[in-house]
Amino acid sequence: MRITRTTRRERVTVACLAAIAVVAASCSQSGNDAETGKEPDGAEAAETAETAQEACADGDCPLWQAGELVGVHVGFLLPQDGAEPGTRIGLEEGNLMATHFFSWAETWPERDRPDWEVPAEHYEFALANDMDQAAYHFAWDQEFLDDLPSFPDPGWVQSITDPAELREVLRTRARELFERYPEIDKINVINEPLPTLGQSDEIYQNHFYEVLGPDYIVELFQIVDEEAPESVDLVLNENYVEYFPVKADGLVKLVRDLVAAGAPIDSVGFQGHLMFTELLDREPDFDLLRVTMEEVADLGVDVWISELDNPVDPAREDRFEYQADNYRKVVETCLSVSRCTDILIWGVTDERPLWNHPLTTGFVGYEEADALLFDESGDPKPAYFAVRDALLEGRPETDEGQNQSPSSTRSS
């Protein structure tokens, strides 16, 4: 029998009661459910903490339960077709799932042919299995990849040039999505707004920028906020910060500007695609990742790891040890920032990873990327144990008040 999982707000209380991460004053403040005004049941939270401690006492517990000890949800991008063993493992090991079926291309491929039922199966699956659910993406238009409809080329969304018309389409998309799926826990309001490879610290001038202007991201957050239930976290999702200092600076500047403009941003997802060791002869800078997460958290915004994977060169003799060390460092980085709330792995088994997709194998330079925590048979790799051990080691001691504790920036 699976143990009932906690909500994100209850998770904060669990971590406080376990005396792992934050000071007592922050626990009291963050334990209140800012969205609903409810007070989490202290006895239930304490019981959850005690259950997790007992289950993990010998070091042999699923990742989601190890995460309970440090106030972090751990989850996966599950196989989109429900294939095994990935789906089973994802359920056993995680309490958070991501799905791309909320994307624009899936739900509204042509203007006269919306299909809002596309995410229904995954949405109901998450609810039935007590999984938090992260919806990818509300808006994504980037220089290399995006999820806007591409038929007919350039796609009907990109064909809209009138600002009022585009705003109404965005409002309709948000309204329809949340009327059908009100219990989503997170949604990426904007995905990858900065230039992909860190060419600049300014936001990328995509179609939304060209039509709505340089404040389009503020508008996106406002539009989604008007339609989404208060319980939904509104996310800015970005990649490759650990590789490009210019991009890291740009992300902090962007979040600072959004907060100053009153944008209802709840969190920033740091994707964590660790893929440039061979491609660009560049190692990930985990100190840069940590400092950037801390600077974002200091602005009053939660942070999390949103798409973690590590494709490795098959010719590298120590590939799985190297991979395990990278996974461990990412988890330790998250745990070092008290506002880091979630760690989501971008797939389950090496049999069905993103990086073995024809579109991306050429990008990373090899077909057998083996980027995930479980091998093709579903057996745990060294990276799995590195993640679990890092979670069980707990959060480091922090100075009082550092980053504060997770809380929503949205108005009540």
Helices and strands as residue ranges (DSSP letters): H 8-17, H 24-31, H 42-55, H 63-68, E 73-77, H 86-93, E 96-99, H 104-107, H 120-128, E 132-135, H 163-180, E 186-191, H 207-212, H 216-227, E 233-238, H 245-260, E 267-270, H 286-297, E 302-308, H 319-335, E 340-345, G 354-356, H 358-364, H 382-393
